Amino acid sequence: MQSPPESRAARWPRPPPTPPDATSSAALTCACDAAVDVAATAPQVHGGYGHLKEYPAEHHVRDAVSLRAAVDAAGIAVSEAARLVGMP
């Protein structure tokens, strides 16, 4: 009987996560802003009916705004900028 082949994850473990840097926080801020802009435009495309709870567009707006608040990309960018200029 052969043993199952070793998975890639077992052979090459992932490096530990690194704290976000200025580039990743800028990309995250841009992505979150774009998600909110697109999601906020979607109800208007549907003639305003997208704001009603029955339509998925309303859920997308709520999810995009919640995501932007949850990741706090602006806070990451400010703390990284302070670190780069030597402020505590």
Backbone bond lengths (Angstrom), bond angles and torsions (degrees), N, CA, C in turn:
res aa  C-N    CA-C-N  psi(-1)  N-CA   C-N-CA  omega(-1)  CA-C   N-CA-C  phi
1 M - - - 1.439 - - 1.518 110.92 -
2 Q 1.315 115.81 133.04 1.461 119.92 178.76 1.519 110.12 -91.59
3 S 1.305 114.09 145.53 1.469 117.54 175.08 1.524 108.40 -81.23
4 P 1.335 117.82 152.02 1.468 119.74 -179.49 1.523 110.76 -64.38
5 P 1.330 116.54 147.92 1.465 118.96 -179.37 1.533 110.99 -64.04
6 E 1.298 113.58 148.70 1.463 120.13 179.53 1.531 109.62 -68.21
7 S 1.298 116.86 138.56 1.461 119.45 179.53 1.528 109.78 -75.83
8 R 1.331 115.09 160.58 1.466 119.70 178.55 1.521 111.11 -62.42
9 A 1.335 116.02 -37.13 1.460 119.69 -178.35 1.519 110.87 -63.40
10 A 1.328 116.93 -34.33 1.461 119.76 179.70 1.524 110.72 -72.13
11 R 1.329 116.99 -33.38 1.459 119.96 -178.93 1.518 112.28 -79.94
12 W 1.316 116.94 -39.27 1.466 121.54 -177.44 1.518 109.35 -123.62
13 P 1.296 118.57 85.45 1.466 118.44 -179.21 1.525 111.02 -66.64
14 R 1.287 114.90 148.36 1.461 120.65 179.30 1.512 110.37 -68.88
15 P 1.319 116.42 144.63 1.464 118.31 174.49 1.521 109.55 -70.24
16 P 1.322 118.13 156.34 1.462 119.09 179.06 1.518 110.62 -63.11
17 P 1.337 117.51 148.74 1.467 119.49 -178.90 1.525 111.08 -63.73
18 T 1.294 115.25 142.38 1.461 120.33 178.29 1.514 109.08 -101.51
19 P 1.316 117.10 151.74 1.461 118.07 177.60 1.528 110.19 -64.64
20 P 1.323 116.89 151.31 1.470 119.04 -178.15 1.520 111.54 -63.42
21 D 1.314 115.39 143.78 1.457 120.10 177.29 1.523 108.88 -107.53
22 A 1.317 116.34 -175.24 1.462 120.83 -175.91 1.524 111.58 -63.73
23 T 1.321 117.58 -38.63 1.461 120.51 -178.10 1.521 111.32 -66.82
24 S 1.327 116.61 -46.43 1.460 118.93 -178.49 1.524 111.88 -69.12
25 S 1.332 117.32 -35.17 1.463 118.10 178.50 1.527 110.89 -70.76
26 A 1.336 117.98 -32.96 1.462 120.41 175.65 1.525 110.61 -67.21
27 A 1.328 116.93 -41.04 1.463 120.43 177.70 1.523 110.92 -65.80
28 L 1.323 116.61 -39.30 1.461 120.85 178.73 1.522 111.22 -65.71
29 T 1.326 116.85 -41.73 1.463 120.92 177.60 1.521 110.50 -62.12
30 C 1.322 116.86 -45.59 1.461 121.64 179.84 1.530 110.76 -62.84
31 A 1.331 117.66 -43.17 1.460 121.16 -179.27 1.526 111.42 -65.97
32 C 1.321 117.36 -41.75 1.468 120.18 179.49 1.524 111.19 -66.74
33 D 1.327 117.17 -41.59 1.462 119.86 178.15 1.523 111.16 -64.00
34 A 1.331 116.71 -40.15 1.465 119.87 178.38 1.523 111.12 -65.31
35 A 1.335 117.22 -39.37 1.462 120.42 178.80 1.525 110.97 -63.26
36 V 1.331 116.66 -41.89 1.466 120.10 179.44 1.528 110.04 -67.01
37 D 1.329 117.63 -42.56 1.467 120.60 179.84 1.526 111.51 -61.10
38 V 1.324 116.71 -46.95 1.465 120.59 -179.01 1.526 110.58 -66.07
39 A 1.335 116.41 -44.12 1.461 119.43 -178.71 1.524 111.46 -66.75
40 A 1.329 117.67 -34.50 1.465 120.30 179.52 1.529 111.64 -73.44
41 T 1.320 117.23 -25.93 1.460 120.84 178.51 1.529 111.72 -78.96
42 A 1.317 117.33 -28.46 1.465 121.65 -176.24 1.534 113.37 -56.32
43 P 1.333 120.72 -45.95 1.470 118.48 178.63 1.528 113.14 -61.67
44 Q 1.319 116.74 -31.63 1.468 119.25 179.14 1.528 111.27 -69.36
45 V 1.324 116.12 -33.18 1.461 120.64 177.76 1.530 109.78 -63.72
46 H 1.315 115.70 -32.55 1.461 120.57 -179.73 1.525 112.10 -88.71
47 G 1.297 117.35 18.25 1.451 121.29 176.30 1.511 114.43 72.86
48 G 1.318 117.02 24.79 1.457 120.30 179.31 1.516 113.54 88.12
49 Y 1.338 117.62 -14.64 1.462 119.84 178.73 1.530 111.41 -69.28
50 G 1.301 116.92 -17.19 1.458 120.32 -179.89 1.510 113.81 -66.75
51 H 1.345 117.66 -14.36 1.462 119.91 179.44 1.521 112.22 -79.02
52 L 1.332 117.84 -12.53 1.456 120.88 179.10 1.522 110.07 -74.28
53 K 1.307 116.68 148.37 1.464 121.79 -175.97 1.529 113.07 -63.52
54 E 1.334 117.45 -23.60 1.471 119.48 -176.80 1.520 112.82 -72.90
55 Y 1.314 117.87 -17.57 1.459 121.08 -174.47 1.529 110.87 -98.72
56 P 1.344 116.97 142.51 1.470 120.30 -178.70 1.526 113.49 -63.85
57 A 1.325 118.57 -24.46 1.463 120.33 -177.74 1.527 110.90 -59.93
58 E 1.317 117.26 -36.58 1.464 120.57 179.39 1.520 110.72 -64.92
59 H 1.323 116.44 -38.15 1.464 120.41 178.83 1.530 110.72 -67.20
60 H 1.317 116.73 -37.30 1.462 119.95 179.83 1.527 111.25 -66.07
61 V 1.315 117.15 -39.03 1.465 120.45 177.66 1.522 109.38 -62.70
62 R 1.317 115.96 -47.74 1.459 120.24 -178.90 1.532 111.30 -61.94
63 D 1.335 116.60 -42.84 1.460 120.42 -179.79 1.525 111.99 -65.84
64 A 1.329 117.57 -40.39 1.462 120.99 -178.91 1.530 110.96 -65.99
65 V 1.317 116.72 -42.56 1.460 120.27 179.27 1.530 110.06 -66.39
66 S 1.332 116.86 -40.42 1.467 120.66 178.72 1.520 111.31 -65.21
67 L 1.328 116.77 -39.10 1.459 120.16 178.51 1.514 111.12 -62.69
68 R 1.331 116.63 -44.07 1.461 120.01 -179.75 1.526 110.45 -62.10
69 A 1.313 117.14 -39.12 1.464 120.21 178.84 1.527 111.29 -70.93
70 A 1.322 117.24 -36.39 1.459 120.79 -176.26 1.520 112.80 -69.95
71 V 1.321 117.94 -37.83 1.461 119.29 -176.63 1.518 112.70 -82.49
72 D 1.313 118.04 -19.61 1.464 123.58 178.39 1.529 110.80 48.76
73 A 1.322 115.28 52.53 1.464 120.86 -178.03 1.520 111.68 -62.48
74 A 1.320 117.58 -36.16 1.466 120.11 179.79 1.522 110.31 -65.57
75 G 1.319 117.43 -39.93 1.465 120.56 178.23 1.519 112.15 -64.86
76 I 1.325 116.28 -38.34 1.466 120.44 177.14 1.525 109.72 -64.09
77 A 1.323 117.11 -42.91 1.462 120.92 -179.15 1.524 110.87 -63.77
78 V 1.324 117.53 -41.24 1.464 120.86 -179.88 1.519 110.56 -66.10
79 S 1.322 117.47 -44.83 1.470 119.40 -179.31 1.524 111.24 -66.76
80 E 1.329 117.36 -36.11 1.469 120.04 177.93 1.525 110.96 -68.64
81 A 1.327 117.29 -39.79 1.460 119.96 177.58 1.518 111.02 -64.26
82 A 1.320 116.89 -39.94 1.471 120.31 177.21 1.524 110.50 -63.81
83 R 1.318 117.28 -39.50 1.468 120.31 178.85 1.527 111.01 -65.19
84 L 1.341 116.18 -39.62 1.455 119.75 -178.65 1.528 112.83 -65.29
85 V 1.331 117.68 -33.36 1.457 119.43 179.57 1.514 112.94 -91.21
86 G 1.340 116.70 2.88 1.450 120.58 173.62 1.520 114.72 89.70
87 M 1.318 117.60 12.81 1.457 119.79 177.26 1.531 109.07 -85.62
88 P 1.317 117.83 149.83 1.480 120.34 -178.84 1.502 112.53 -71.54
